[in-house]
Amino acid sequence: MSANVSRIPSDCLVIFGITGDLAHKMTLPSLYHLERRGLLSVPIVGVAFEDIGDQGLWDETRQAVHAVLEAAGEKVDDTVLTRLIERMTYVSGDFTDAGLYNQLAAHLKGRQHPLFYLEIPPSLFGPVVDQLGAAALTDGCRVAVEKPFGTSLETARELNDRLHQVLREEQLLRIDHFLGKEPVQDIVFVRFANSWLEPLWRREYVDSIQITMAENFGVEDRGSFYDKVGALRDVVQNHLLQVLALILMEAPGAGDDPIGDRRLDVFRAIRPIRSDDIVRGQYNGYRQVEGVAEDSDTETYVAVRLHCDTWRWAGVPIFIRAGKDLPVKATEVVVRFKQAPAVRTGDHIQRVAGYDDVILRIGMPSGIDIGLRVKEPGVDTVEPEFLSLDFASTIGDLPSPYERLLHDAMVGDHTLFPRWDSVEATWEIVQPALNNPPPVVSYEPGSWGPPEADRFVRAHGGWRDPHSGT
């Protein structure tokens, strides 16, 4: 397949794991929305182990779409849902059995450019791709895989090597749903489409950068999965480093993947995390969760300090924290500008306390808040105020991450899918902390995590705690 063929639109969507939780909560509702918007034009083949037949898939699709949309207060258009279901057929069997792929080949007869979407456990990525190759189904295809892509630098390289035995890099789409979020994509345009802001977005004016990803719930019924992962692997190595790269990168230019190239420049400039640059926390009660080891050292909270050695950001500290069972659910980026000097008017010196922040709200409600100092009425002092823009109310309804990612995967737009060199670079950043982690420290559920993380930001105005969102 030539490089240009990687951008040819797919003529069929094949979903492995279509009966799973992710499909019910995200994929099927997203396909409904794509159908409603007129962006779905291909047949859909669902593949899973359960022997439910076409009718079973259609029933599950109806139930999933109604459940998700009605919970969100959205009315289901049954005409649209019926059109979606009419596109769908089902194949069942063991993912490691060649017979399944013979059935699949029959469904794909005449299709030259299928998209295989693997929303299945990562341990099955290799076996499924091997079987697709053995059945001669990979020539002209694209394959999208869910995270995690490996559990360490070594395992990520092993997985990549295995997949590359069957697929070329341009055929692989690694999904990071954070990059499908419209507010994350807005970062590039907020930065580079505003002529007044871009000149200030650098070390001469910026004191520090913070990213907070807070969840107001614990591990719940995912103990056996989460205890093998932890916060650093779960959200920092992928989601939050990808967001950070958009905050730090230079302006994209020409090329086949200009944003991906600039993200890679950032990752290669970030120093690997040392043991002194990380605090790991675990909420009290985590070890009593079913599936969690009694002596578990897995972190449910992590805070890291990063340094990016580029000309633009040299000397600007970067702080990331993410945790479960915190006070709110929200994800925010804070670009904190340096303190203004005192203002002198005659013999009076007015000191300006605090910092001015630009806050990018990635969760819901998504938007941007720009800090501005204004005079307090009646006295000669200044107070911080914020100019706030809510994206949903100003711009309109935002497509969900999986709507955007599935559509881009089908049309062959690779912009929102991290390349292997970027994935490898992010693992290189976090791997030293995984190899030599400090012990976890406990924190109370509903707090902002262990106080030990405050040492990172003490000289930079402290953590900015986000308000409640989603």
N, C-alpha and C positions, 0 to 999 in steps of 0.2 A: 504493500500500500504506500503510495507516495504521500509526502507531507500534506499536499492539498486535499487528499481524500479524507484526512482527519477532520475536515470542516464540512464534509458533505452531510446533509441532514439524515438522521436515522430514519429507516423505513419500518421499524418495529421496536417496541419496548418490551424487554423480557425482564421480569422482576423475580429474582430468587428471594424467597422468604416473604412472600406476599401475604401469608396468614399471620405474620408476627406482629408484635406490639408496635414497632415503629411504623409498619405499613398501615395499621389501623389508625394510629394517632396522627401521622404526618403524610405518608405517601398517598393513600387513597383520597383523603380530603384535598390534597394539593392537585391531584389529577382531576378531581371534580372542578376545581377552580380554573385549571387550564382549559378544560372542556368548555366551561362557561364563558371564558374569554376568547374562545375560538383559536386557541394555540395548540390544540391537540388534534393531530390528523393521522395517527398511526394506530395499527392494532396493538393490543397489549396481551402478552402471554404471562400469566402468573405461574410460578413454579414453587412448590413446597412439598413437604413430606406427606401431609394429611391427604387421604383419599376422599376429597369432598366433591370433586367434579365441577363442571362449569356452574351448575346451579348453586352449589355451596359457595363458590367464589362470588357469584352475583349477590347472594343473600348477605354474605359478610361485608361486601362493599356497601350495600344499602345501609346496613346497620352502622358501619363505621362512619360513613359520611353524615348520616342523621345525628349520631351521637356527638360527633365533634362540632359540627356546625350549630346544632341547637344549643349545646353548652355555651357556645360563644355568642348566642343571641342572633344567629343568622338563619334565615328561612331557606330551606332546601327547595330548589327548583327541580321537581321530579322529571321534567322533560330533559333537562341537562343530565341528570343522573342516569336516566334510561339510555341516553346517547353514549355515555361513558361505558355503561355495562355492556352495551351492544358491541363494543370494541374488544371485550375481554374473553379470553379462553384460559383453560387451566390444564396444567400438566403436573402429575404427582409422581414421587418416587424418591429414592435414596440419592442424595447429591453426589455420592461417590460411585454410583452404579452407571456403567456405560449405557445400559438400556434406557435410562431416563433421557439421555442426550440423543438417542435414536428417535424417541418420541418427539423431542424438541425440534430436531431437524425436520421432521415431517410438518410441524407447525410453521417452520420458517422457510418452507420451500418457496423459491422465487424472491426471497428477501436478501438483499445484498449488503445492507449496512445496519444490522441490528445493534441496539444499545442493550447490553446486559448490565443490569443494576443489581449488585450483590448486597442486599441488606440482611446479611447473615453473619454469624460469628466469624471473626477474622481467621480462626483456625481452618475455616472452610474455603477461604479465598484461593489458596494454592490448589487444593483438590478440584474445585469447580473449574478454574481456569485451565488446569491440565486436561480435564475431561472435555471442555469446549474445544481445546486445540486438537485433541485426539479425534473428535467428531467432525473436524474440518469446519468449525463454525466461527472461527476467529478472523478469517481473512475479510477485511473490510469492516470489522466491528469496532465498537468502543466498549470498554468495561469500566463501570463506576463502582467504587468500593467505599464502604462506610469506614469511619474511624472506629477503633484506633488502628493506625498503620504501624504495627509493631508495638512492643512494650518496652523497648530499649533501643539504643543505637544498633546493637548487634542484631537483634531480632528484626528490626526494620530493614536492615541491609539484607538479611537472609530472605525475607519476604519479597523484597524488591527484586533480588536476583532470581528468585523462583518465577515470579510473574513475567519477568523479562525473557525468560526462556521461551515463552509463548507469545508475548505481546511486546510491541514496541512502546516506548515511552509516550508517544503521541496518541496511543490507543487507551492509555490509562487515565482515569479521572478519579482523583482522591477527594472524597467529599469532606469538607469541613463546613458544617451548616452555618457557622458564624459568618463566613464569607458570603453566604446567601442572604444575610440580613440587610435590608435596605439601609438602615442607619449606619451599618459598617461601610457599605459602598459609598454612602454620602461623605465619608471622611475625606476621600480624595478630592471631591468637588468642593467641599467646604474650604479645604486648604488652598487649592490651586485656582479656583474660580473667583476668589475674592482678593483683589489687588492690595487692599489695605492690610490683610491678615498675613499673607505669605511672608512679607519681609520681617515680621515679628516672630516667626515660627523658627527660632534658632537660639543657640547658646547665649548670644549677646543679650537676649531679653527674657528667656525662659529660665526660671529657677529650678524646676523639677517637673516630672511627669508621674502621674499616678493612674493605675487602672485598678478598679475594684469590681470583682464579680461576687456578689453576695446572694446566697440562697437561704430562705427562711425555713427550711425543712432539713431533716437529717437524711441518713442513708435509707431509712424505712425498710422496705423488703428487698433491697439490693445488696445486702451485706456480703454475700458470698462473692458477688462480682466486685464490689467496690474495694473489699479488703485486699485484693490483688493489684489494685490500681493506685488509688490515692489522688489527691488534688493536683499534684505536680504533673503527673501523667495525664490525668483526666481532662484538665482544662488549660493548664499553662503551656505545655509543650505545643499544643495545637491552637486552640481558639485564641488565647490571649496574646501569644507571640505573633500570630497572624494580624490581629488588630493593631498591636504595637508597630508592626512593620509599616502599616498604612499611615500611622502617626509620624513616623520618623523618615520615611523614604523621600528621595528626591523626586522631582516631577517626572512622570513617564514621558516617553518620547516615541520614536519610531521603533519598528521591530515586530516580530510575531507575537511576543508576550511582554510588552513594555512594563506593565505593572508587576508581573512576576519577576522580571529582571531586577526591578528596583527593590522589591521585597527581599530578594536574595542578597542584594548588596547590604541591606540592613542586617540580616541574620549573620552574615559573615563578619560584620563589624562588632557584634555583641560578644562580650567576653563570656566564656563559660562560667557557670555559677559556682562560686567557691562555698565551702561550708560556712564561712562567716557571713555570706550574703543570703542566707535562707533561715527562716524560722518555720518550724512545722508544728502544727497544733492538732489536738484531737479532742472533740467535745465529750464532756462527761456523759457516760451512758452509751457511748459508741460500742464498747466491748460487750455490752449486753444484747446487741442487735443479733438476731439469728443469722448465722453464717459467718460471723466475725470471730476471729481467734481470741481466746481469753487474754492472751498477752500481746495483742496486736500492736504493732508500731506504725500502722498506716495513718497518714495524716488526712484529716478531714478539713484542714485549713493550711494554707501555705502563704507566706509572704516572702518575696525575693527582692533583692536590690540588683539592678542591672546597670551596665555601662556600655554605651555605644560609641566606639572610637571612630566616628566620622568627623569631618571638618565642621559640619553643622551642629553636632550634638556632643562633642568632646567636653567632658567635665560636667555634663548635666545628669544628675542621678535620676534613675527610673525605678519606680516602685510598683510592684504588682502584688495584689493579695486576692485570694479566692478562698471561699469557705462555705461550709454547710452549717445549718442551725445558727445563722446570724440574724440580726433583728429584722431585716427586710430582704426582699428579692429585687435586685437591681444590678445593672451593669453600667458602669460609667468610666469614661476617660477624663482625667483632669489635667489640663495643661496649665501649670501654675507659673505666672509671670513674676519677675523680680519685684521686690518692694520698691515703691517710689521713694525718692529722698524727701526730706522735710521741706515744707513750703514756707518761705520767709516773706512776710509782708511787713516792712518797716522793722520794728523791734519785736514783732511777734513771730514765733516759730511754731508752725503747725506740723507735728509729726504725723505721718501716715502709717497707721498700724495695719498689720496683716498683708495679705497678698491678693492679687487679682487673678481669678481663675476663668478659664474657658472650659466649660463642661460639655462633653459630648455624651448624650444619653443613648446608649445602645439598646437597653431594654425598653419596655413600655411603661409610661408613655415616652416614646423616642423624641429626641429633639436636641437643641443646643441652648446653653445658657452662657451669656457673656457678662462677666463681672465689670461693673463700672462704678467709679467713685463719684458720689454727688454730695453737695453741701447739705448738712442738716439744717432745716428751717430754723431761723432765729438765733443760731449760734455759729461760730466759725469753726466747725468741725466737719469732717467728711465721713460718710457711711457707705459701706458697699451695698450696691443694688445690682440686680441682674436683669438684663434684657433676655427674654425667653421666647424661643420659637418651638412650638410643638409640631412635629412633622405631620402627624396624622390629620390634625385639624386644619393645617395650612395647605398641605399637599394632597391630601385625600387618602383613601385606603391603600395600605401597603401590601404588596404580595408577600406571602409567607416565604421563608428561606427555601423550602423544598419546591415551591412553585418555580422560583427563579432557577434553582440548581437543576431540576429535572428538565426544564425547558432549554437551558443552556447546554446541558449534556446532549439533548436530542438534536440541537442545531449545530453542535460542534464548536461552541464557544468555550475555550479553555481558561478564560481569564480568572474565574472564581475557583479554580481547582489547583491546589498547590502541586508544583512539579516535584520530582524526586529530589533534586538538588536542594530545594528549600526544606523539604521534610527532613532530609539528612542533616542539614545545618541546624534546624531547631532541636533535633535530638542531641547534636554535639553541644549545644548550649546547656541543656539540662542534665546530660549524662553524668558529669562529675558530682552533682548533688544527689543523684540516684545511687552512685557508687559509694559515696561517703556521707550519708545523711546525718544531720544532728538528731538527737532523740526528740520525740514529740513531747510537747508540753500541753497540759490540759487547759481547757477553757469551758466556761459555763454556757450551756445552750441559751440562745437569745442574746448573748453578748457579741462584741465585735472581735472576738478571737483573743488569743493570748496577748497580754500586755507587752511581752518581749518583742513583738513586732513594731512597737512604737519607737524603738531606738533608731530604726532606719530613717524615720521622717521627722524626728524631734527637731532637727535644725532647719527644717523646711516647712514649718507651719503645721505639722501633724497631718494625720489622715483626714481626708474630707469624706464624711459619712454620707452616702446617698440617701435620698428619701425613698419611700416605698414605690416600687414599680413592679414590673414582671420581666 
